[in-house]
Amino acid sequence: MTNKQSPKIVPLQSDAHRDLKVRELGSFGHVKNSHMVPVTAHEFTRLGAEYPIVFVKNSETGQFQSVALLGLKVGENLFVDGDRWQGVFVPGSIRNHPFVLAPSGQGEDQLVVGINEDSSLVSKEEGNPLFEENGEESEYLKAKKESLIHYLESDQITRAFVQVLVDKELLTQQSVSVNAGEEKINLSGLYIVDEKKLNELGDEDFADFRKRGFLPALYAQLGSLHQLSKLAKMQAGA
């Protein structure tokens, strides 16, 4: 664990942030120490061609979450090389930076757009304006809000998807040993889809999975585990 302070995320307001500008994501410093990031089921097919996708369990809440592995060691992201991303498809949770959707405090259904004021992408000098001179939202901010809403909807569907996997007992804990050059790295606390149980699903459950569009994500997760060897090669060359 590190003592790094949490980012300063505040609700976006036209009066307080009228002069703020945001540069397009050209630096990945905010995730350079993240060896895994949350991903949505809608991303599995594209992400699985580059990253291992697994599930992790929150020890406090017992809830499972789908994540993409970006490194084999805590605190190391093998895909960040200076300002460059060593991959083709950047996970949505990273692309949305420095914006977030957060509860407004007025009820669970009320959300507000927040911004990480500490981000190096945020300034008054350079980038896309968030508001017009009349205080109206800029086209850039409107597009970002659309992206945030789309990601939130995908995240909610993913939560339902993961809960079905839990209910059907389709997640199994997996310890993985990876050889990165001369170094052997053991990964624990990971969960994956139990392929044997998946194949033993009854016709009714399987048809329900197909109807709800879950099958591509399931098979993408299983196929993505081949990317562990890619991470091992990247680690060996790091």
Contacts in CASP RR format, 6 or more apart in sequence:
PFRMAT RR
TARGET T0000
AUTHOR 0000-0000-0000
METHOD contacts of the structure
MODEL  1
MTNKQSPKIVPLQSDAHRDLKVRELGSFGHVKNSHMVPVTAHEFTRLGAE
YPIVFVKNSETGQFQSVALLGLKVGENLFVDGDRWQGVFVPGSIRNHPFV
LAPSGQGEDQLVVGINEDSSLVSKEEGNPLFEENGEESEYLKAKKESLIH
YLESDQITRAFVQVLVDKELLTQQSVSVNAGEEKINLSGLYIVDEKKLNE
LGDEDFADFRKRGFLPALYAQLGSLHQLSKLAKMQAGA
2 33 0 8 1.000
7 30 0 8 1.000
7 116 0 8 1.000
7 118 0 8 1.000
7 119 0 8 1.000
8 116 0 8 1.000
8 117 0 8 1.000
8 118 0 8 1.000
9 100 0 8 1.000
9 102 0 8 1.000
9 114 0 8 1.000
9 115 0 8 1.000
9 116 0 8 1.000
9 117 0 8 1.000
10 16 0 8 1.000
10 114 0 8 1.000
10 115 0 8 1.000
10 117 0 8 1.000
11 102 0 8 1.000
11 104 0 8 1.000
11 112 0 8 1.000
11 113 0 8 1.000
11 114 0 8 1.000
12 99 0 8 1.000
12 112 0 8 1.000
12 113 0 8 1.000
12 114 0 8 1.000
12 115 0 8 1.000
12 130 0 8 1.000
12 141 0 8 1.000
14 131 0 8 1.000
14 135 0 8 1.000
14 136 0 8 1.000
14 137 0 8 1.000
17 115 0 8 1.000
17 130 0 8 1.000
17 131 0 8 1.000
18 131 0 8 1.000
18 135 0 8 1.000
19 124 0 8 1.000
20 115 0 8 1.000
20 122 0 8 1.000
20 123 0 8 1.000
20 124 0 8 1.000
20 129 0 8 1.000
20 130 0 8 1.000
20 131 0 8 1.000
21 122 0 8 1.000
21 123 0 8 1.000
21 124 0 8 1.000
21 125 0 8 1.000
21 126 0 8 1.000
21 127 0 8 1.000
21 128 0 8 1.000
21 129 0 8 1.000
21 130 0 8 1.000
22 98 0 8 1.000
22 115 0 8 1.000
22 121 0 8 1.000
22 122 0 8 1.000
22 127 0 8 1.000
22 128 0 8 1.000
22 130 0 8 1.000
22 140 0 8 1.000
23 121 0 8 1.000
23 123 0 8 1.000
23 126 0 8 1.000
23 127 0 8 1.000
23 128 0 8 1.000
24 121 0 8 1.000
24 127 0 8 1.000
24 128 0 8 1.000
25 90 0 8 1.000
25 94 0 8 1.000
25 95 0 8 1.000
25 97 0 8 1.000
25 121 0 8 1.000
26 83 0 8 1.000
26 121 0 8 1.000
27 82 0 8 1.000
27 83 0 8 1.000
27 120 0 8 1.000
27 121 0 8 1.000
28 77 0 8 1.000
28 79 0 8 1.000
28 80 0 8 1.000
28 82 0 8 1.000
28 83 0 8 1.000
28 84 0 8 1.000
28 85 0 8 1.000
28 94 0 8 1.000
29 80 0 8 1.000
29 82 0 8 1.000
29 120 0 8 1.000
30 94 0 8 1.000
30 97 0 8 1.000
30 98 0 8 1.000
30 116 0 8 1.000
30 119 0 8 1.000
31 37 0 8 1.000
31 70 0 8 1.000
31 77 0 8 1.000
31 80 0 8 1.000
31 94 0 8 1.000
31 97 0 8 1.000
32 77 0 8 1.000
32 80 0 8 1.000
32 82 0 8 1.000
33 75 0 8 1.000
33 76 0 8 1.000
33 77 0 8 1.000
34 70 0 8 1.000
34 75 0 8 1.000
34 77 0 8 1.000
35 69 0 8 1.000
35 70 0 8 1.000
35 71 0 8 1.000
35 72 0 8 1.000
35 73 0 8 1.000
35 74 0 8 1.000
35 75 0 8 1.000
35 76 0 8 1.000
35 77 0 8 1.000
36 54 0 8 1.000
36 56 0 8 1.000
36 67 0 8 1.000
36 68 0 8 1.000
36 69 0 8 1.000
36 70 0 8 1.000
36 71 0 8 1.000
37 67 0 8 1.000
37 68 0 8 1.000
37 70 0 8 1.000
37 91 0 8 1.000
37 93 0 8 1.000
37 94 0 8 1.000
38 65 0 8 1.000
38 66 0 8 1.000
38 67 0 8 1.000
38 91 0 8 1.000
38 93 0 8 1.000
38 155 0 8 1.000
39 47 0 8 1.000
39 53 0 8 1.000
39 66 0 8 1.000
39 67 0 8 1.000
39 68 0 8 1.000
39 91 0 8 1.000
39 92 0 8 1.000
39 93 0 8 1.000
39 158 0 8 1.000
40 66 0 8 1.000
40 92 0 8 1.000
40 151 0 8 1.000
40 154 0 8 1.000
40 155 0 8 1.000
40 157 0 8 1.000
40 158 0 8 1.000
41 66 0 8 1.000
41 154 0 8 1.000
41 157 0 8 1.000
41 158 0 8 1.000
41 161 0 8 1.000
41 214 0 8 1.000
41 217 0 8 1.000
42 154 0 8 1.000
42 157 0 8 1.000
42 158 0 8 1.000
42 217 0 8 1.000
43 89 0 8 1.000
43 91 0 8 1.000
43 92 0 8 1.000
43 154 0 8 1.000
44 53 0 8 1.000
44 66 0 8 1.000
44 216 0 8 1.000
44 217 0 8 1.000
44 220 0 8 1.000
44 221 0 8 1.000
44 224 0 8 1.000
45 216 0 8 1.000
45 217 0 8 1.000
45 220 0 8 1.000
46 89 0 8 1.000
47 53 0 8 1.000
47 68 0 8 1.000
47 89 0 8 1.000
47 91 0 8 1.000
47 220 0 8 1.000
47 224 0 8 1.000
48 68 0 8 1.000
48 220 0 8 1.000
48 221 0 8 1.000
48 223 0 8 1.000
48 224 0 8 1.000
48 227 0 8 1.000
49 89 0 8 1.000
49 224 0 8 1.000
49 227 0 8 1.000
50 87 0 8 1.000
50 88 0 8 1.000
50 89 0 8 1.000
50 227 0 8 1.000
50 230 0 8 1.000
51 68 0 8 1.000
51 69 0 8 1.000
51 70 0 8 1.000
51 91 0 8 1.000
51 224 0 8 1.000
51 227 0 8 1.000
52 68 0 8 1.000
52 69 0 8 1.000
52 224 0 8 1.000
52 225 0 8 1.000
52 227 0 8 1.000
52 228 0 8 1.000
52 231 0 8 1.000
53 66 0 8 1.000
53 67 0 8 1.000
53 68 0 8 1.000
53 69 0 8 1.000
53 220 0 8 1.000
53 221 0 8 1.000
53 224 0 8 1.000
54 66 0 8 1.000
54 67 0 8 1.000
54 69 0 8 1.000
54 174 0 8 1.000
54 190 0 8 1.000
54 191 0 8 1.000
54 192 0 8 1.000
54 221 0 8 1.000
54 225 0 8 1.000
55 64 0 8 1.000
55 65 0 8 1.000
55 66 0 8 1.000
55 67 0 8 1.000
55 162 0 8 1.000
55 165 0 8 1.000
55 171 0 8 1.000
55 190 0 8 1.000
55 191 0 8 1.000
55 192 0 8 1.000
56 64 0 8 1.000
56 65 0 8 1.000
56 67 0 8 1.000
56 189 0 8 1.000
56 190 0 8 1.000
56 191 0 8 1.000
57 63 0 8 1.000
57 64 0 8 1.000
57 65 0 8 1.000
57 189 0 8 1.000
57 191 0 8 1.000
58 64 0 8 1.000
58 65 0 8 1.000
64 162 0 8 1.000
64 165 0 8 1.000
64 166 0 8 1.000
64 171 0 8 1.000
64 191 0 8 1.000
65 162 0 8 1.000
66 158 0 8 1.000
66 162 0 8 1.000
66 221 0 8 1.000
68 91 0 8 1.000
69 227 0 8 1.000
69 228 0 8 1.000
69 231 0 8 1.000
70 77 0 8 1.000
70 78 0 8 1.000
70 79 0 8 1.000
71 77 0 8 1.000
71 78 0 8 1.000
71 79 0 8 1.000
71 231 0 8 1.000
71 234 0 8 1.000
71 235 0 8 1.000
72 78 0 8 1.000
72 178 0 8 1.000
72 180 0 8 1.000
72 185 0 8 1.000
72 187 0 8 1.000
72 231 0 8 1.000
72 232 0 8 1.000
72 235 0 8 1.000
73 185 0 8 1.000
73 235 0 8 1.000
76 238 0 8 1.000
78 86 0 8 1.000
78 231 0 8 1.000
78 234 0 8 1.000
78 235 0 8 1.000
78 238 0 8 1.000
79 85 0 8 1.000
79 86 0 8 1.000
79 87 0 8 1.000
79 234 0 8 1.000
80 86 0 8 1.000
86 234 0 8 1.000
92 151 0 8 1.000
93 151 0 8 1.000
95 147 0 8 1.000
96 144 0 8 1.000
96 147 0 8 1.000
96 148 0 8 1.000
96 151 0 8 1.000
97 116 0 8 1.000
97 119 0 8 1.000
97 121 0 8 1.000
98 115 0 8 1.000
98 116 0 8 1.000
98 119 0 8 1.000
98 121 0 8 1.000
98 122 0 8 1.000
99 113 0 8 1.000
99 114 0 8 1.000
99 115 0 8 1.000
99 116 0 8 1.000
99 144 0 8 1.000
99 148 0 8 1.000
100 113 0 8 1.000
100 114 0 8 1.000
100 115 0 8 1.000
100 116 0 8 1.000
100 148 0 8 1.000
101 111 0 8 1.000
101 112 0 8 1.000
101 113 0 8 1.000
101 114 0 8 1.000
101 148 0 8 1.000
101 149 0 8 1.000
101 151 0 8 1.000
101 152 0 8 1.000
102 111 0 8 1.000
102 112 0 8 1.000
102 113 0 8 1.000
102 114 0 8 1.000
103 110 0 8 1.000
103 111 0 8 1.000
103 112 0 8 1.000
104 110 0 8 1.000
104 111 0 8 1.000
104 112 0 8 1.000
111 152 0 8 1.000
113 141 0 8 1.000
113 144 0 8 1.000
113 145 0 8 1.000
113 148 0 8 1.000
115 122 0 8 1.000
116 122 0 8 1.000
128 138 0 8 1.000
128 140 0 8 1.000
129 138 0 8 1.000
129 140 0 8 1.000
130 137 0 8 1.000
130 138 0 8 1.000
130 140 0 8 1.000
130 141 0 8 1.000
131 137 0 8 1.000
131 138 0 8 1.000
131 141 0 8 1.000
132 138 0 8 1.000
137 145 0 8 1.000
161 212 0 8 1.000
161 214 0 8 1.000
161 217 0 8 1.000
164 209 0 8 1.000
164 212 0 8 1.000
164 214 0 8 1.000
165 171 0 8 1.000
165 193 0 8 1.000
168 197 0 8 1.000
168 201 0 8 1.000
168 205 0 8 1.000
169 194 0 8 1.000
169 197 0 8 1.000
170 193 0 8 1.000
170 194 0 8 1.000
170 197 0 8 1.000
170 198 0 8 1.000
171 191 0 8 1.000
171 192 0 8 1.000
171 193 0 8 1.000
171 194 0 8 1.000
172 191 0 8 1.000
172 192 0 8 1.000
172 193 0 8 1.000
172 194 0 8 1.000
172 197 0 8 1.000
173 189 0 8 1.000
173 190 0 8 1.000
173 191 0 8 1.000
174 189 0 8 1.000
174 190 0 8 1.000
174 191 0 8 1.000
174 192 0 8 1.000
175 186 0 8 1.000
175 187 0 8 1.000
175 188 0 8 1.000
175 189 0 8 1.000
175 190 0 8 1.000
176 186 0 8 1.000
176 187 0 8 1.000
176 188 0 8 1.000
176 190 0 8 1.000
176 228 0 8 1.000
177 184 0 8 1.000
177 185 0 8 1.000
177 186 0 8 1.000
177 187 0 8 1.000
178 184 0 8 1.000
178 185 0 8 1.000
178 186 0 8 1.000
178 187 0 8 1.000
178 228 0 8 1.000
178 229 0 8 1.000
178 231 0 8 1.000
178 232 0 8 1.000
178 235 0 8 1.000
179 185 0 8 1.000
179 232 0 8 1.000
180 231 0 8 1.000
180 232 0 8 1.000
180 233 0 8 1.000
180 235 0 8 1.000
180 236 0 8 1.000
181 232 0 8 1.000
181 235 0 8 1.000
181 236 0 8 1.000
183 235 0 8 1.000
183 236 0 8 1.000
185 232 0 8 1.000
185 235 0 8 1.000
192 221 0 8 1.000
192 222 0 8 1.000
192 225 0 8 1.000
193 218 0 8 1.000
193 221 0 8 1.000
193 222 0 8 1.000
195 222 0 8 1.000
198 218 0 8 1.000
201 209 0 8 1.000
209 215 0 8 1.000
209 218 0 8 1.000
END
